[in-house]
């Protein structure tokens, strides 16, 4: 119990405090309609989308059906990073890791990374309370949680970075190729999808990526 407290619980409390402070500063400096959202609107306009109006953009004017390459790519990425899919992904990879390695620490690592990330995300988001981007095209309704940090991005980074760490630990074939794809390629694409589809400010995804990376690092040090 003392090891869990020292290795996981106390670092999590510290991470929540840092994220909450960072989120409050971001809101204070940029307001709830920060300048960074101009880039999001410009990106959406380049794909032929108009915002849902001057409000929060929850009711888009144009169709949610895919229109261009970015829409067709980001729709499945955003779906893949959803909460039910992420939970199923974590459970699946815990089972696969156990089946391949018979190593208990390795088998629980994906689930531990997601659990740690989720706890920090939920607590810090509640403390920050940042609204979603305003005046943007948004084909799916947003979650009720705060926009800061991006939970989808954080979970993706935490899970896929941990999978890359497992490949390295067990000397799996193709780790040099799959490692960067898992650490950067998939999470980066998911973060972009959340921005393009109007779900997050850019700074939300940056904070989410840092949270996910930190969570994977804590699990790597504590378990692997």
N, C-alpha and C positions, 0 to 999 in steps of 0.2 A: 504493500500500500504506500509506503514511504517513497518507493521508487516511482510509482505512478504519479504521486503528488509532485515529486521533483522534476520528472521527465516530461509530464504532459499537462497536469492541471495548472501549476504555477506559470509555465510558459503561455498557456492559453489565456490566462487572466491578463498577462502582460500584453499579448497580442490584441486582445479585445480593447484594452485601454488605448493602445497606440492607434488602432483603426478608428476608434470612436473619436479620438482627438483629431486625427487626420481628416476624417469626414466632416467634422464640425468646422475645421479651418477651411476646407474646400468650399463648403456652403457659405461661410462668412466672406470669403474673398470673391467667389464667382457668383454668388446668389443662386437662385433656383432656375435661372435661365442663363447659364454661363456662356462665355464666348466660344468655348470649345464645341458647343452644339451647332455653330454655324457650319463647321466642317461636315457634321452629320447631315444637315439639311442639304448642303451642296452635293454630298454623295448620293443622297436619295433623289435629288432633282436630276442628277446625271442619269439615273435609272428610270426617269420619267414619272416619279411619284410626287404627289402634292401632299402637304400635311392635312390632317383632319380639321384644321382650323386653328384659331388662336388659343384654344384651350390646351388640354393635355394630349390631344391627338389620339385618344382611345377609339374614336370612330372615324376611320380613314374614309376619304371621299372616293378614292379609286378602289378597284377590286383587289382582294387579297390573293388572287390567283397569280402564279409566277408570270412575270412579264419578260425579264431579261436574264442573262447568265447569272448575275449576282443574286437575283431572287431565287432562281432554281437551285443555286448552290447553298445559299444561306438557310433556306427553309428546312431541309433535312438536318443541317448542322444544329440549328436552334432546337429542333425536335429531339435530336440525339442527346443534347445536353440537358433535357428536361429532368425534373425531379424523379418521376417514376423510372425513367430510363437509366438515370445515374445510379439509383439504388439497385436496380436489376444488374447493371454493369458491375458494380462493386461486389455484389453477391456472387455473380458469375465468375469473376476473376479470383475471388477468394477460393471458390471450389476448384477452379482449374489449377491454381497454384498449389493447393494441397494435393491434388491428384498427381501433379508432375513432380513435386519435390518431397512430399511427406514431411515438410518442415512447418511446424506450427506458427513460428514467428513470421515466416514468409507468407503463410496462408492468410493470416489476419491483417497483414500490412495494408492491402488496399482498403479494407473496411475501416481500419484505424485511421488512415489518412482522411477518408471521407467524413468520419465521425468528428474528428478534431476540427476539420475545416468547417463543417456544418455548425458546430457549437459556437465557434468564433464568429462565423457569418451572422447567425441569427441574433446573437447578443449585440454585436457591433452595429448591425443594421437597425435594430430597435433603438439604439442610443443616438444614431445619426438622423434617421428619419428623412432622408433626402428624397424629394419627389422625382418621378421619372421625367425624361426630357419632354419639353413642351413644344407644341407646334410642329410635330414631326409626323411622318407617315409611320403607322404602326399596325401591321396586319393582324397581330394577335393581341388580345388583352394582356396587360402586364400583371405580374403577381402583386399581391397586396403588400409585400415587404418593401423596405426602403431600397432605393436604387443603388446606394453605396453600402458595401462593395457589391460587385456582381457575383452572385452566388453560383450562377452557371459557369462562369469563367473560373472561379476559385475551385469548384468541384472538379472541373475538367483538368486543371493543372495538377491538383493534388493526386487524382487517380492516375493519370497517364504518366506523371513523373515517377510515382511509386512503381508503376509497371516497368518503366525504364530502369529504375534502380534494381528491381528484381532480376531483370535480364543481366545486368552487370554482375550482380552478386553470384548468380549461378552460371556465369560464363556461357550464356545461351548463344547459339549461332545467330549471326545477323544482328547482334546487339549494336554494333557500330552504325548500322543503317537504320534499324528500328528505333534506337535510342533518341536521336534528334527528332525523328518524326513524332514520337510519343511526347517528348519534353516540350517541343516548340511548335511543330506543324499542326497537330490536331487542336491543342488548346488555343493557338493563335487564330486558327480558322473559326473556332467557336466564338472567341472574343469579338472578332470582326463581324460575325453574323449577328451578335447581340446589338452591336452598334448600328449596323446597316438597317436592321429591322426596328429601330427606334426604341429599343428596350432599355438602353443604358447610355449615360454620358461616357465619353472616352475615359475619363479619370476613374469611373466605376470599374471598368475592366482592368485598368492598370492595378488598382488596389486589389481586385479579385485575383489577378495573376500573382501578385506578391504574397497574398494570403495562401493561395494554393501551393506555391513554391515553399513557403515557410512550413506549412503543414507536412508536406512530403519530407522536408529536411528533418523535422522533429521525429517523424516515424522512422526515418532512415537511421538516425542516431539512437533512438530508443529501442528499436526492434531488430534492425538489419545490421 
